[in-house]
Structure formats: structure tokens, C-alpha cells
Amino acid sequence: MRECKQEVFSFAVHFSHQVEAGFTAGQVSSDGGALLLREVDRRIKLLDRLAACFTDSCNQEQIEHTVEEMLAQHIYALALGYEDLNDHEQLRAGPLFGVLSGKRKLEDALAGKSTLNRLELVGRNARYHKIGYSAEAIDRLLVDLYLESHAFMPERIVLDLDATDVPLYGHQPERFFHGYYDSYCYLPLYIFAGDQVLCARLRPANQGAAAGAVEEVERIVMQLRRRWPEVKIVLRADSGFCREELMAW
């Protein structure tokens, strides 16, 4: 069999820059797989559509990093396992993340941890945090992505509901102790259809697993029914969701 000795693999261009994966040393990154995620995003336009859910009231002539760039930088870092904003003090200087975030001038550093923190403090203080978002628009986007992933109406949709713990080690707002998980934590609600997430709602841990489930299921089912009025929808969850409000609905 003929041995493949290809040394360079080309990806979609970045403005006037060629984007290639090679094996010839130079400035090396171990995160090259993120370019595959970038190719997927260019097809479904996820980051562009997510950025449209945000508003930035800062003077656009004086900003250095756009919301679109900061979201891409943060989300790609999360996908690569860099969960701490402190990681960006090093990542912000690499050309790979410049390509991923859509920065036109790759020699310019990306946003640092303090700047990216504005995305995580939206709505807290209008004087200092001028980036906001529409939670309703983001909710609709998750379901829209699921709908668009199907060429035809499926025979059945199974919505899986579950809650899990996000352990906390500081003194974050709405921090509560949860006896089952034996720790201070948040208790987010997730709703999946197969391996696609339709809802991710952050909640404090001083409530039951099913809290807010009716409202989330109702809006998701309504959006699904507008596209597929006749599709069969099944709800699946553990006993923590066996509550009169949800069962009656």
C-alpha cells in the first residue's frame, strides 16, 4: 500500500492569512484540533448567532475586543478544557486563539481575564458591566439548532431532564449547601434530546431538582410543536422529577 506522507493540511482562510496544520515545528500548539471545531462552526454559524443574542452598550469606537471575539475566545477555550479565566493570560498571546476568535491582526493580543470577566457578570452592575444578553434568545437558539439538525421530522423525541451539582469553593452569590451532594454547589437543570442540549439553566441548590422544569419543558415543547405539530414527545427523568405540577402538565 502507498504510504501517505502529506505534511501540510489546509483549512478555511482567515481574512488574508492561510490556515494550515503542519509538522515542520516553528511556533507549535497542542490545540490544533480546535480548527476542526472552527470548521463546524463555520457551517452552522453558532458563534455568530450566539453573539447576536448579546448587546454591548460601550462606545464601539473605543473598544479593543468585540463581543464576538470574546465569546469565541472563551467558548473555544472551554471546549479545549481551559475552564479558568486565568488561563487566558497565556492563551491570549497565541496566534491559534487569534484565528479561533476571528481577530484580524494576529499579532495583537486577545482579551485578558479581567476583560473576559465582563461576559460572566452581565446584568450585575450597569455602571461597570455594559454587556447584556437576551436569555430568551439563547433559549430559542438551542432549540433552533436541534430543529435544524434534522432534515425530516423524527418519529419520536425523547426529552431527558436531569439536575446535577456544580461544586463551589468560594463565596459565590446564591451559594448553598446540598445534603445529597455533601457540598456547597449550584444545581443546574439540563434538558437533552439525545446528545443535544436544549436547556442549561443555572440555579441555586436550595430547591428541588424539578424546580422550574414545567416552564422549561413547556417552552421547548411549544417551539418543537410549531415546527413538527404531529411529532411524538416523551419526557424521561428520575424520581426527583415525579412531581404533581409536572405530571399534571
C-alpha positions as CSV (number, residue, x, y, z in Angstrom):
1,M,0.0,0.0,0.0
2,R,1.2,3.5,-0.8
3,E,2.2,5.4,2.4
4,C,0.7,8.9,2.9
5,K,3.4,11.4,3.6
6,Q,1.3,14.6,3.4
7,E,2.9,17.2,5.7
8,V,0.5,20.1,5.4
9,F,-3.3,20.2,5.8
10,S,-5.2,23.3,4.8
11,F,-8.2,24.8,6.5
12,A,-10.5,27.7,5.6
13,V,-8.6,31.0,5.3
14,H,-8.6,33.7,8.0
15,F,-9.0,37.0,6.1
16,S,-5.7,37.3,4.2
17,H,-4.0,34.5,6.3
18,Q,-3.6,30.9,5.2
19,V,-4.5,28.4,8.0
20,E,-2.6,25.2,7.8
21,A,-1.7,22.3,10.1
22,G,1.8,21.2,9.5
23,F,4.6,19.1,11.0
24,T,7.6,21.4,10.5
25,A,8.0,22.8,14.0
26,G,8.0,26.6,14.2
27,Q,5.5,28.1,16.7
28,V,3.8,24.9,17.9
29,S,0.4,24.5,19.5
30,S,-1.1,21.3,21.0
31,D,-4.6,22.6,20.5
32,G,-4.8,22.2,16.7
33,G,-7.9,20.1,16.9
34,A,-9.8,23.3,17.7
35,L,-9.6,24.1,14.0
36,L,-11.9,21.2,13.3
37,L,-14.4,22.9,15.7
38,R,-14.0,26.1,13.8
39,E,-14.9,24.4,10.6
40,V,-18.1,23.0,12.1
41,D,-19.0,26.4,13.5
42,R,-18.5,28.0,10.0
43,R,-21.3,25.6,8.8
44,I,-23.9,26.2,11.5
45,K,-22.8,29.8,12.4
46,L,-23.3,29.0,16.1
47,L,-21.0,31.7,17.5
48,D,-22.3,34.4,15.2
49,R,-25.9,33.6,16.2
50,L,-25.0,33.4,19.8
51,A,-23.2,36.8,19.6
52,A,-26.5,38.3,18.2
53,C,-28.1,37.5,21.5
54,F,-25.8,39.9,23.3
55,T,-25.7,43.7,23.4
56,D,-22.7,45.9,24.1
57,S,-23.5,49.4,25.2
58,C,-19.9,50.5,25.2
59,N,-18.6,53.1,22.8
60,Q,-17.8,50.9,19.8
61,E,-15.1,53.4,18.7
62,Q,-13.1,52.9,21.9
63,I,-13.3,49.1,22.4
64,E,-10.4,46.8,21.7
65,H,-12.2,43.5,21.8
66,T,-15.7,42.9,20.3
67,V,-18.3,40.7,21.9
68,E,-18.0,38.3,19.0
69,E,-14.2,37.9,19.6
70,M,-14.6,37.5,23.3
71,L,-17.3,34.9,23.1
72,A,-15.3,32.9,20.6
73,Q,-12.2,33.1,22.6
74,H,-14.0,32.0,25.8
75,I,-16.1,29.2,24.2
76,Y,-13.2,27.6,22.3
77,A,-11.1,27.7,25.5
78,L,-13.9,25.9,27.3
79,A,-14.1,23.3,24.6
80,L,-10.3,22.7,24.9
81,G,-10.5,22.3,28.6
82,Y,-9.3,25.7,29.7
83,E,-12.1,26.4,32.2
84,D,-10.4,29.1,34.3
85,L,-10.2,32.7,33.1
86,N,-6.7,32.9,34.4
87,D,-5.7,30.5,31.6
88,H,-6.2,33.3,29.1
89,E,-3.2,35.3,30.4
90,Q,-1.2,32.8,28.3
91,L,-3.7,31.8,25.7
92,R,-4.3,35.4,24.6
93,A,-0.9,35.7,23.1
94,G,-1.1,32.7,20.8
95,P,-1.9,33.0,17.1
96,L,-4.1,29.9,17.2
97,F,-6.6,31.6,19.5
98,G,-6.4,34.7,17.4
99,V,-7.6,32.6,14.4
100,L,-10.3,30.9,16.5
101,S,-11.6,34.2,17.9
102,G,-11.7,35.9,14.5
103,K,-9.0,38.5,15.3
104,R,-8.0,40.2,12.1
105,K,-4.5,41.2,13.3
106,L,-3.0,38.0,14.8
107,E,-0.1,40.0,16.3
108,D,-2.5,41.7,18.6
109,A,-3.1,40.1,22.0
110,L,-6.6,38.9,22.8
111,A,-8.8,39.8,25.8
112,G,-7.3,39.1,29.2
113,K,-9.1,37.5,32.2
114,S,-10.5,40.8,33.5
115,T,-12.0,41.7,30.1
116,L,-13.5,38.3,29.6
117,N,-15.0,38.5,33.1
118,R,-17.5,41.1,31.7
119,L,-19.2,38.2,29.9
120,E,-19.8,36.4,33.3
121,L,-21.0,39.4,35.2
122,V,-23.7,40.6,32.8
123,G,-26.5,42.5,34.4
124,R,-24.8,42.8,37.8
125,N,-24.0,46.5,37.7
126,A,-25.0,48.6,34.7
127,R,-22.4,51.2,35.5
128,Y,-19.4,48.9,35.1
129,H,-20.8,46.0,33.1
130,K,-22.3,47.2,29.9
131,I,-22.6,43.8,28.1
132,G,-26.0,42.3,28.3
133,Y,-27.8,39.3,26.7
134,S,-31.3,38.0,26.0
135,A,-31.8,34.8,27.8
136,E,-35.0,34.1,25.7
137,A,-33.0,34.5,22.5
138,I,-30.3,32.0,23.7
139,D,-33.0,29.5,24.8
140,R,-34.6,29.7,21.3
141,L,-31.2,29.3,19.6
142,L,-30.6,26.0,21.4
143,V,-33.9,24.5,20.2
144,D,-33.4,26.0,16.7
145,L,-30.1,24.2,16.4
146,Y,-31.8,21.0,17.3
147,L,-34.5,21.5,14.7
148,E,-32.0,22.4,12.0
149,S,-30.0,19.2,12.6
150,H,-32.9,17.2,11.2
151,A,-33.7,17.0,7.5
152,F,-37.0,15.3,8.3
153,M,-39.3,15.1,11.3
154,P,-38.2,12.4,13.7
155,E,-40.7,9.7,14.6
156,R,-40.2,10.4,18.3
157,I,-38.4,12.9,20.5
158,V,-37.3,11.9,24.0
159,L,-36.6,14.8,26.3
160,D,-34.3,13.8,29.1
161,L,-34.5,16.0,32.3
162,D,-31.8,16.0,34.9
163,A,-30.1,18.1,37.6
164,T,-26.5,17.9,38.7
165,D,-24.1,19.7,41.0
166,V,-21.6,22.3,40.2
167,P,-19.3,22.4,43.3
168,L,-18.3,25.8,44.7
169,Y,-15.2,26.5,46.6
170,G,-15.5,30.2,47.2
171,H,-18.3,32.5,48.4
172,Q,-20.2,32.9,45.2
173,P,-23.7,34.5,45.2
174,E,-26.6,32.1,46.0
175,R,-24.2,29.6,47.4
176,F,-26.0,26.8,49.4
177,F,-25.1,23.5,50.9
178,H,-26.7,20.4,49.4
179,G,-27.1,17.4,51.6
180,Y,-27.2,14.8,48.8
181,Y,-24.0,16.1,47.1
182,D,-22.5,16.9,50.5
183,S,-21.0,20.1,49.3
184,Y,-21.7,23.8,48.6
185,C,-22.9,23.9,45.0
186,Y,-25.2,25.2,42.3
187,L,-27.9,22.8,41.0
188,P,-28.4,23.5,37.2
189,L,-31.2,21.9,35.3
190,Y,-30.4,20.3,31.9
191,I,-32.8,19.1,29.2
192,F,-31.3,16.9,26.4
193,A,-32.7,15.4,23.3
194,G,-30.3,12.6,22.5
195,D,-26.8,14.2,22.8
196,Q,-28.1,17.7,22.0
197,V,-28.7,20.2,24.8
198,L,-32.0,22.1,24.7
199,C,-31.8,23.8,28.1
200,A,-29.0,24.6,30.6
201,R,-30.4,26.6,33.4
202,L,-28.1,27.6,36.3
203,R,-29.9,27.5,39.7
204,P,-29.0,27.7,43.4
205,A,-29.0,24.5,45.3
206,N,-31.7,25.4,47.9
207,Q,-34.5,23.9,45.8
208,G,-35.7,20.6,44.4
209,A,-34.3,19.1,41.2
210,A,-37.6,19.7,39.4
211,A,-37.9,23.4,40.2
212,G,-38.7,25.3,37.1
213,A,-39.0,22.1,35.0
214,V,-42.5,22.8,33.9
215,E,-41.7,26.3,32.5
216,E,-38.7,24.9,30.6
217,V,-40.4,21.9,29.2
218,E,-43.4,24.0,28.2
219,R,-41.4,26.5,26.1
220,I,-39.4,23.7,24.5
221,V,-42.4,21.7,23.5
222,M,-44.2,24.7,22.1
223,Q,-41.2,25.5,19.9
224,L,-40.9,21.9,18.7
225,R,-44.7,21.8,18.0
226,R,-44.5,24.9,15.8
227,R,-42.1,23.0,13.5
228,W,-43.4,19.5,13.9
229,P,-47.1,19.6,15.1
230,E,-47.5,15.8,15.0
231,V,-44.3,14.5,16.5
232,K,-44.5,12.3,19.5
233,I,-42.7,13.7,22.5
234,V,-41.7,11.7,25.6
235,L,-40.4,13.1,28.8
236,R,-37.9,11.0,30.7
237,A,-36.4,11.7,34.1
238,D,-35.7,10.1,37.5
239,S,-37.9,10.2,40.6
240,G,-36.7,13.6,41.5
241,F,-39.0,15.0,38.8
242,C,-42.1,12.9,39.7
243,R,-44.0,16.0,40.9
244,E,-47.7,16.8,40.6
245,E,-47.1,20.1,38.7
246,L,-45.0,18.4,36.0
247,M,-47.1,15.3,35.8
248,A,-50.3,17.3,35.5
249,W,-48.9,19.4,32.8
